[in-house]
């Protein structure tokens, strides 16, 4: 059946992340183990229209999806980096998503099975994704792909890695240029956790404000006791506040996105101790929105998808502005009734389909077809 936002409570009431957190408190199992089990329990989809094969790109596991339909020329290639805050999610869990993009856009899709934390600590996930992407770019023709038509795509934290990989490739002269980057409700900055979208959607499932930061801190192996200081903005020294304000500020969020309520943040004293602990979070690897202008100016065109009911909405809006300020073409899709994870849920149309997610998938496919 199809449901819109009013029926979202069907999923919200289930709250798998909250159930996982409860089990962890009881000492039964860890939250990450529960989330991995839930996502990997999703039955994979063996699409009769695709050749599907497991490979390794320099020891990084990948699964490649190639349309069976014949073609006279080379296809576009899509590298897909799944979400899961570097700790859960998998090739198996995203099988339906990748099949959809391969089939609907007649593209070769490479799904990257990067290693997960905490077994493989940060920045292993970023390194694996960069390794797999560069390997595919070098060998694209082996899979019937035009090296000049490779798009990198990811959702949530996978979109963070997507933005990082695109930035890391800007000055590479030994590889073809990426054709485009597709960022699906991306996390892009650790400067301001009180932007309008964080305030408006802090209790809106699936990604609650507190859970978003807690999972991020766990991924980076940081103590959760500093969460309050981060929420209060105590982690940014004055000189960096001046620098980052050019890129991260509620002033750059259009007024239409403040109508559901926004209250300017109260200033709190800076904490040198907290800044020292979280300094890696301000690196462009984790916070791509903080990359220098020279890097941003060299990026490929982008498709950015944001959702109204998502704490990360404003990260996407701010990155859109940064790219456009440097003359980078951006195709923007905003799902007015969308929420974090809506595209992932939409591919399970046999069970439950959200119209916002279906719309987002269609918009991405339309963009891909132009590449």
C-alpha positions in Angstrom: 0.0 0.0 0.0 1.0 3.6 -0.5 1.1 6.0 2.4 2.1 9.6 2.8 3.3 11.5 5.8 0.1 11.1 7.9 0.5 7.4 7.9 4.2 7.6 8.8 3.3 6.6 12.3 3.1 3.0 11.0 6.9 3.0 10.8 7.5 5.5 13.5 5.9 3.4 16.1 8.2 0.5 15.3 11.3 2.6 15.9 13.9 -0.1 15.4 16.7 2.1 16.5 15.0 2.8 19.8 14.3 -0.9 20.3 18.0 -1.6 19.6 19.0 1.0 22.2 16.7 -0.5 24.8 18.2 -4.0 24.3 21.7 -2.5 24.6 20.7 -1.0 28.0 19.6 -4.4 29.2 22.9 -5.8 28.3 21.4 -8.3 25.8 23.2 -7.1 22.7 24.7 -4.0 21.3 22.6 -1.5 19.4 24.8 -1.8 16.3 24.4 -5.6 16.3 20.6 -5.2 16.3 20.6 -2.7 13.5 23.0 -4.9 11.4 20.7 -7.9 12.0 17.6 -5.9 11.0 19.1 -4.5 7.8 20.7 -7.8 6.7 17.5 -9.6 7.3 16.1 -7.8 4.3 15.8 -10.4 1.5 18.0 -9.6 -1.5 16.5 -9.0 -4.9 17.7 -11.2 -7.8 16.5 -9.1 -10.7 16.0 -11.1 -13.9 17.0 -8.1 -16.0 20.4 -7.8 -14.5 23.7 -9.7 -14.3 24.8 -9.6 -10.6 28.3 -10.5 -9.6 30.4 -10.2 -6.4 33.9 -9.0 -6.9 36.8 -7.4 -5.0 38.3 -4.1 -6.0 41.8 -4.2 -4.3 40.4 -6.3 -1.4 37.3 -4.1 -1.0 34.1 -6.2 -1.6 31.8 -4.9 -4.2 28.7 -6.2 -6.0 28.3 -5.1 -9.6 24.9 -4.9 -11.4 24.9 -4.9 -15.2 21.8 -4.7 -17.4 21.3 -7.7 -19.6 19.7 -5.7 -22.4 22.2 -5.1 -25.3 23.5 -1.7 -26.0 25.5 -0.3 -29.0 27.8 1.8 -26.8 29.3 2.1 -23.4 27.0 2.7 -20.4 27.2 5.1 -17.6 28.6 3.8 -14.3 27.3 4.5 -10.8 29.3 3.9 -7.6 26.8 3.5 -4.7 28.0 4.1 -1.1 25.4 3.0 1.4 24.4 4.7 4.6 24.6 3.4 8.2 27.0 5.8 10.0 29.9 3.6 9.1 28.6 0.9 11.5 25.7 -0.9 9.8 24.2 -1.3 6.4 25.5 -3.6 3.7 25.5 -4.6 0.1 22.7 -7.0 0.9 20.6 -4.4 2.6 20.9 -2.0 -0.4 20.4 -4.7 -3.1 17.0 -3.4 -4.1 18.2 0.2 -4.2 21.0 -0.7 -6.5 18.9 -2.9 -8.7 16.4 -0.1 -9.1 19.0 2.4 -10.3 20.7 -0.1 -12.6 17.4 -1.2 -14.2 15.7 2.1 -14.4 18.6 4.1 -15.7 20.2 1.3 -17.8 23.5 1.8 -15.9 26.2 -0.4 -14.5 26.1 0.0 -10.7 28.9 -0.9 -8.3 27.7 -1.3 -4.7 30.7 -0.9 -2.3 30.8 -3.2 0.7 33.2 -1.1 2.8 34.3 -2.5 6.2 32.4 -1.4 9.2 33.3 0.1 12.6 34.0 -0.6 15.4 35.8 -3.7 14.1 37.4 -1.5 11.5 37.7 2.0 13.0 37.4 5.4 11.2 38.7 6.3 8.6 38.7 2.7 7.1 35.2 3.3 5.6 36.3 6.4 3.7 39.5 4.7 2.6 37.7 1.7 1.3 35.2 3.8 -0.7 37.9 5.9 -2.2 39.9 2.7 -3.1 36.9 1.0 -4.8 35.9 4.2 -6.7 39.4 4.8 -8.1 39.7 1.2 -9.1 36.4 1.3 -10.9 37.4 4.5 -12.7 40.6 2.9 -13.9 38.9 -0.3 -15.1 35.5 1.0 -16.2 35.8 -0.1 -19.7 36.2 -3.7 -18.5 32.5 -3.5 -17.4 31.3 -1.7 -20.5 31.3 1.7 -18.8 32.4 5.0 -20.4 35.1 6.4 -18.0 33.8 9.9 -18.6 30.3 9.0 -17.4 30.9 7.8 -13.9 28.6 9.1 -11.1 29.2 8.6 -7.4 26.1 8.3 -5.2 25.2 7.8 -1.6 22.6 8.2 1.1 22.9 9.7 4.6 26.4 8.9 5.9 27.0 7.3 2.5 26.4 10.7 1.0 29.0 12.1 3.4 31.5 9.7 2.0 30.3 10.5 -1.5 31.1 14.2 -1.0 34.5 13.3 0.5 35.4 11.0 -2.4 34.3 13.7 -4.9 36.5 16.2 -3.1 39.5 13.8 -2.9 39.4 13.3 -6.6 39.4 17.0 -7.6 43.1 17.2 -8.1 43.7 13.7 -9.4 45.3 13.9 -12.8 45.7 10.1 -13.2 42.0 9.5 -13.4 39.1 10.7 -15.5 36.8 13.3 -14.0 33.7 12.3 -12.2 30.6 13.1 -14.2 28.5 13.9 -11.2 27.8 13.3 -7.5 24.4 12.4 -6.0 23.9 13.2 -2.4 20.7 11.8 -0.8 19.9 13.5 2.6 23.6 14.0 3.3 25.3 14.7 6.7 27.9 17.4 5.9 29.0 19.3 8.9 29.7 19.1 12.7 29.7 22.9 13.3 26.1 23.7 14.1 23.6 21.2 15.5 21.0 23.9 16.1 20.2 24.8 12.5 16.4 25.2 11.8 16.1 21.6 10.6 17.7 20.3 13.8 15.3 22.3 15.9 12.2 21.4 13.9 12.8 17.7 13.5 14.7 16.8 16.6 12.1 14.3 17.6 11.1 13.1 14.2 11.9 9.5 13.4 13.8 7.8 11.9 16.8 10.0 12.6 16.2 11.8 15.9 18.6 14.6 16.7 20.1 12.9 19.8 20.5 9.6 18.1 22.1 11.1 15.0 24.9 12.7 17.1 25.2 9.7 19.4 25.7 7.3 16.5 28.3 9.7 15.0 30.2 10.0 18.2 30.2 6.2 18.6 31.5 5.8 15.1 34.4 8.2 15.8 35.0 6.5 19.2 34.1 9.7 21.2 32.6 9.8 24.6 28.8 10.6 24.6 29.3 12.9 27.6 30.3 15.7 25.3 26.9 15.7 23.4 25.4 18.6 25.4 28.5 20.7 24.8 28.2 20.0 21.0 24.5 20.9 21.0 25.4 24.2 22.8 28.2 25.0 20.2 31.0 25.0 22.8 33.3 23.1 20.5 34.2 25.9 18.0 36.9 28.4 18.9 36.3 32.1 17.9 38.7 32.1 15.0 37.0 29.1 13.4 33.6 30.5 14.2 34.5 33.4 12.0 35.8 31.2 9.2 32.9 28.7 9.3 30.2 31.3 9.5 30.9 32.0 5.8 29.5 28.5 5.0 27.5 27.3 8.0 24.9 29.8 9.3 21.1 29.8 9.7 21.2 33.1 7.8 21.8 31.1 4.6 18.7 29.0 5.2 15.8 30.5 3.2 12.9 31.9 5.3 10.5 29.3 3.9 12.3 26.7 5.9 11.9 28.5 9.2 8.1 28.8 9.2 7.7 25.7 11.4 9.7 27.5 14.0 13.3 28.5 14.6 15.0 30.1 17.6 18.5 31.6 17.3 21.0 29.7 19.5 22.1 31.1 22.8 25.9 31.7 23.0 27.8 29.4 25.4 31.4 29.6 26.5 34.0 27.9 24.4 35.6 24.7 25.8 39.2 24.0 24.8 38.8 20.5 26.2 35.8 19.6 24.0 37.4 21.2 20.9 40.5 19.0 21.4 38.3 15.9 21.6 36.2 16.6 18.6 38.8 18.3 16.3 38.8 15.4 13.8 35.0 16.0 13.3 35.8 19.3 11.7 38.1 17.7 9.1 36.5 17.9 5.6 36.5 14.1 5.6 33.8 14.1 8.2 32.5 17.6 7.4 32.7 18.1 3.6 30.9 21.4 3.9 34.1 22.8 5.5 36.4 22.1 2.5 38.4 25.0 1.2 37.1 27.1 -1.7 39.7 25.7 -4.1 38.4 22.2 -3.6 34.7 23.1 -3.8 35.4 25.0 -7.1 36.7 21.9 -8.7 33.8 19.6 -8.0 31.5 18.0 -10.6 27.9 18.9 -10.9 25.6 17.6 -8.2 22.2 16.3 -7.5 21.2 17.0 -3.9 18.0 15.5 -2.3 16.7 17.0 1.0 13.6 16.1 3.0 11.5 18.5 5.0 11.1 16.3 8.1 14.9 15.5 8.4 17.4 16.9 10.9 19.9 16.9 8.0 17.8 19.0 5.7 19.8 22.2 6.2 23.2 20.5 5.6 22.0 19.8 2.0 20.7 23.3 1.6 24.0 24.8 2.8 26.1 22.6 0.5 23.8 23.5 -2.4 24.5 27.2 -1.8 28.3 26.6 -1.5 28.4 24.7 -4.8 26.3 27.3 -6.6 28.4 30.2 -5.2 31.3 28.6 -7.0 29.4 28.1 -10.3 28.8 24.4 -9.8 25.6 23.2 -11.3 23.2 21.7 -8.8 19.9 19.9 -9.4 18.0 20.1 -6.2 15.1 17.8 -5.2 13.2 18.7 -2.0 10.6 16.2 -0.8 8.1 18.3 1.1 6.6 15.3 2.8 9.9 13.4 3.0 11.8 12.1 6.0 15.2 10.5 6.5 15.3 7.1 5.0 12.3 7.5 2.8 14.1 6.3 -0.4 15.4 3.2 1.3 11.9 2.3 2.4 10.4 3.1 -1.0 12.1 0.3 -2.8 10.1 -2.2 -0.7 6.9 -1.3 -2.6 5.6 -4.8 -2.2 5.3 -4.2 1.6 4.9 -0.4 2.0 5.8 2.5 -0.3 6.0 6.1 0.6 5.1 8.5 -2.2 7.9 10.9 -1.2 10.4 8.1 -1.6 9.0 7.0 -5.0 9.2 10.6 -6.1 12.8 10.9 -5.0 13.8 7.7 -6.8 12.2 8.9 -10.0 13.9 12.3 -9.8 17.3 10.7 -9.3 16.8 8.3 -12.3 15.8 11.3 -14.5 19.0 13.1 -13.5 21.1 10.0 -14.2 19.6 9.6 -17.6 21.0 13.0 -18.5 24.5 12.1 -17.6 
